């Protein structure tokens, strides 16, 4: 059976520590799981809600550091929790 890819952007599995700041100023520490041009998935112990706005810096193996900003758009209730974030 053939399944059509519904993602707009190709995701790349990339695991690295990341620290975000919520718009309220609260710090959130987590670990990325994958990233695409549209957003990323990360795990964290913090309790976030759909709609929370975050910003942080993401480091890549080539030494590049990029400012990322986005909004939580999905949550999987596990331990640690898994969050989907779309970039703004």
N, C-alpha and C positions, 0 to 999 in steps of 0.2 A: 504494500500500500504506500502511496506517495503522499507526503505531508508537505504542504507549502510553508516556507519560512515566513513568519509573520513579523519578524523583527525588522525595523527600519535600518538599523546599523548592526554590523557584525560585532559580537562581543569577544573580548579577549580575557582569558583567565589570568588574573594578576593578583597575587597575594602580597600585601604589604600593610604595615601599620599605618593608621591615619587618625588624625585628631581634627574634629570639627568643632565649630562654635555655633550654637543655636542663635537665632535672632535675639533671644533673651539674655545671651551672654554665657549660658551654661556650656561647659566643655563636655564633649562626647568623644571617647576613645574607642576605636574599633579596628577591624581588619577587613580590607577589601577582599572580595571574592572574584569579581569580574568587572570589566569596564567596557564601555563603548562610547561612541561620539555623543550619544544621547543621555547617558547616565551611568550609574554603577550600582553594584550590589555589595553590601558590607554587613558584617556582623558586629554587634555591640551588646554590652550588658545593660546599657541605659534604656529607659522606657521612653520611646518617641512616639509621636502620633502622626497619622497621615496629615499632610499639610504643613508640618514643621519645616521651617527654612533653615538650611545649614550652609556654612562656608568653611573651607579648609584648604590646606596645601597638600598636594599629592606628589610624591617623589617617584621618579622612574629610574630604572637601572642605568640609563645613559647620563644620569646626574641632573636631568631636567627637573625643575620644581614648578608645578602649575597650580594656580589658584582655581579652585572649583567652587561653584555655588549651585545650590539646587533645593529641591523640595522632596520630602518623603512622599512616595506615591504608593507604597505597598509594604506590608509587614507580614512576616511569617513568625508566629509565636512559637519559638523554640528556645533552647538555652544554649548559647546566647541567641538573642533574637536576630533575624535576618531582615534587612531593610533594603528596599529599592528606592533609589534616588534619581530623579530626572534633573538634568542640568538646566539652569535658567539662562 
